[in-house]
Amino acid sequence: MTLGIRVPDYEIERRLWLDEHYEGGYIYRDALVIELVPPGDGGSEWTVEYDWQKDSLTKARTRVNVHELRKEKAEVAIPFERATRPGASGRVRFVVGPWNRPGAP
């Protein structure tokens, strides 16, 4: 998944500050590599690992906590941050569940 947060050109206090304005563009852009493994029939739990592409070009290695929801679903929140100015930080939130299981309606 690619996450991109853009900011348009803008002015500060209704004036264009040639030295202190930000060109329109991305303030955050990175690709998320995520692996989600649902519980097996033995009652195991979800296994979720991720990495941002800037941190690792190989497979996902960072394990993330999974919050179990009802009806075989789970919630996963993956943090991101760009600490420079202008910056952005937050979490990408997924609600996941089994798909295409045998016998499912």
C-alpha positions as CSV (number, residue, x, y, z in Angstrom):
1,M,0.0,0.0,0.0
2,T,1.3,3.5,-0.8
3,L,0.4,6.3,1.7
4,G,0.8,9.8,0.4
5,I,-0.1,13.0,2.3
6,R,0.0,16.1,0.1
7,V,-0.1,19.8,0.9
8,P,-1.0,22.5,-1.6
9,D,0.8,25.8,-2.0
10,Y,-0.3,28.2,0.7
11,E,0.3,31.6,2.2
12,I,1.0,32.5,5.8
13,E,-1.3,35.3,7.2
14,R,-2.6,36.0,3.7
15,R,0.9,36.9,2.5
16,L,3.3,35.0,0.3
17,W,6.5,34.5,2.2
18,L,9.1,33.7,-0.4
19,D,11.5,32.3,2.2
20,E,8.9,30.6,4.4
21,H,6.3,29.1,2.2
22,Y,5.9,25.4,1.2
23,E,5.6,24.3,-2.4
24,G,2.7,22.0,-3.0
25,G,3.8,18.4,-2.8
26,Y,4.1,15.5,-0.5
27,I,4.8,15.9,3.1
28,Y,4.7,12.2,3.6
29,R,5.0,9.4,1.0
30,D,6.0,5.8,1.5
31,A,5.0,2.3,0.7
32,L,3.7,-0.1,3.4
33,V,4.6,-3.7,3.1
34,I,2.2,-5.7,5.3
35,E,1.6,-9.4,5.9
36,L,-1.7,-10.4,7.6
37,V,-2.2,-14.1,8.5
38,P,-5.6,-15.0,9.9
39,P,-6.1,-17.5,12.7
40,G,-6.0,-21.2,11.7
41,D,-8.7,-23.7,12.6
42,G,-6.8,-24.5,15.8
43,G,-7.9,-21.2,17.4
44,S,-4.6,-19.3,16.9
45,E,-4.5,-15.5,16.7
46,W,-3.9,-13.1,13.8
47,T,-0.2,-12.6,12.9
48,V,0.5,-9.2,11.4
49,E,4.0,-7.9,10.4
50,Y,4.9,-4.7,8.5
51,D,7.7,-2.4,7.5
52,W,7.8,0.8,5.6
53,Q,9.7,0.6,2.4
54,K,12.1,3.3,3.4
55,D,13.1,1.1,6.4
56,S,13.3,-2.2,4.7
57,L,13.2,-3.3,1.0
58,T,12.8,-7.0,1.9
59,K,9.9,-8.6,3.8
60,A,7.8,-7.3,6.6
61,R,9.6,-7.9,10.0
62,T,8.0,-5.6,12.5
63,R,5.3,-7.4,14.5
64,V,2.2,-5.3,15.4
65,N,-0.4,-5.8,18.1
66,V,-3.8,-7.0,16.9
67,H,-7.0,-6.0,18.7
68,E,-9.5,-8.8,18.3
69,L,-13.0,-7.7,17.3
70,R,-16.2,-9.8,17.2
71,K,-17.2,-12.1,14.3
72,E,-13.6,-13.2,13.4
73,K,-12.5,-9.6,12.7
74,A,-9.4,-7.8,14.0
75,E,-8.2,-4.2,14.1
76,V,-4.6,-3.3,13.3
77,A,-3.0,0.2,13.6
78,I,0.4,0.9,12.0
79,P,2.2,4.2,13.0
80,F,3.9,6.6,10.6
81,E,5.8,9.8,11.2
82,R,7.8,12.4,9.4
83,A,9.3,14.7,12.1
84,T,10.5,17.5,9.8
85,R,8.5,20.6,9.2
86,P,6.0,20.5,7.6
87,G,5.5,17.0,9.0
88,A,2.8,14.4,9.5
89,S,2.2,11.6,11.9
90,G,-0.6,9.2,12.7
91,R,-1.7,5.6,12.2
92,V,-3.0,3.7,9.3
93,R,-5.9,1.6,10.6
94,F,-7.1,-1.7,9.1
95,V,-10.1,-3.8,10.1
96,V,-9.5,-7.3,8.7
97,G,-11.4,-10.6,8.6
98,P,-11.2,-13.9,6.9
99,W,-12.0,-13.9,3.2
100,N,-13.1,-16.7,0.9
101,R,-13.3,-19.3,3.5
102,P,-14.8,-22.7,2.6
103,G,-18.4,-22.8,3.6
104,A,-18.7,-19.0,4.1
105,P,-21.8,-17.3,2.7
